[in-house]
């Protein structure tokens, strides 16, 4: 059973480790895998108030960070443990995020590493391209009418 659990500062290291494991394949593909850098980038902006753990069968399966902005919600992170990917957990997170965004009449924005399978995932779930940088592609999903 999937549950969403609030986080505390004490959870930061475990979440950073999960992020590194989840990103490894995509980062290696583009020659940018640096586990220490990936860990530090996450911990530098870690805010438990915006972060939810996904627990499946009592174990950490993933997490997401949803940061409210003035006119949209930023899905800043969505990572699943490699062994938990392709099981519908990401779709469950998006359903929860979309419900919150639609209730607030806000769009959702997200970025994904260029070349990552996450790009297809976000497009498949209704996001449209909204910009790009050297290593990242950005997407937006408008609120439901």
N, C-alpha and C positions, 0 to 999 in steps of 0.2 A: 504494500500500500504506500502511495506517495503522500508525503506530508511536507508542508512548507513551515520552516522553523526560523524565528528571528535569530540574529547573530549577536555576538558580543565581541569586544576587542580580543578576547582570548581565542576566538575562532580564526583570527587573521592568518596565522601560519598554515593551518590546515587548508584554508581556502586558497592561499597562494600556491601551495604544493599541488592542489588539484588543478589550478589554472595552468601551471607549468606542464603537467602531464597531458592536459587536454590540448594545449597549443603545440606540443612538441612536433608532431608530424607536419603541420602546416608551416611552422617556422623553419624546420629543417629543409623543407622543399624549396624555400627561397633563400637559404643560407643565412638565416638570422636567429638560429636557436642559441640563446644565451639564458640558461635557467636562472642565474642570479639576477640578471637584468629584468626578466619577466616577473620574478618574485618581488623585486624592489619597486617596479612600476605599479604593481597592484597595491602593495602595502603603503606606498606613499599617499594614496588617495582612499584607502579603505575607510568606509564609514558604515558601521554596523546598523545605523538607523535606516539605511537605504538597501540593506543586503539581506537576502533570504536564502537559507540553506534548503536544498531538496534532500529529503531523507527518504530512502526506500528500504523497507525492511529494517529500519533502525540505523542504517549506515548512510554516511554522506555520499550522495549520488551526484551532487552538483550544487550550483548556486547561481543566483542572479543579483544584479545591482540595478535598481531603477531609481534614477535621480530626477525629481521634479524640477522642471525649468518653468519660466514664466508662461510660455504658450505651448509646451510639449513635454513629454516624458522621455528621458534619455535612458534607453536600455544600455547601460554602460558596460555590463559584463553579463554573459550567459555561458557558463561552462558546465559540461557534464563529464564525469569520469569516463575515460575511454571505453571501459567495459559496460557503461550504461548508455552509450550513444545508440541511436537508431532503435529505441524502444518506446518512443512516444513521450518521453519526459520533456523534451524541448517544446513540443507542441502544447503540453500541459502548462508549461511556464508562459508561453505566448498567450494562451487562452486567458490566463489570470491577468497578465499585463494588459491585454486588449480590453478586458472587462473594466479594469481600473481607468484606462485611458478613455474609453467610450463614455463611461459615467461622468468623467470630468470634461468631456468634449475636447480632448487634446489628442494631437497626433503622437506617434511613437517614432523616435529616431534611434538608429543603431548603426554601428560601424563593424566591418569585418575585414580581416586580413585578406588582401588580394590573393587569389588562388586557393583560399580556404573553402572547404565544403559548406561552411556556414553561409556563404553567399547564396547558394542554391536553396538552402533551407529558408532563409529570410524571404527570398523572392517567391518561393512556393507558398509561403504563408501571407502573401499579400503586400509585402513591402515593395516599393518602387525606388529605382536609383535616385540619389539626391546629392551626388558629389563624389569626389575622389581625391586622394593624395597619393604620394609615391608608393606607399605600402598598404593603404586602406581604401576600401570602398564604403560609401555611406548610403543608407536607405531611410525611407520614411514610409510610414503607414498612417493614412488619414483616419480620423475617428469614423465609426460607423454612423450612417445618416439617421 
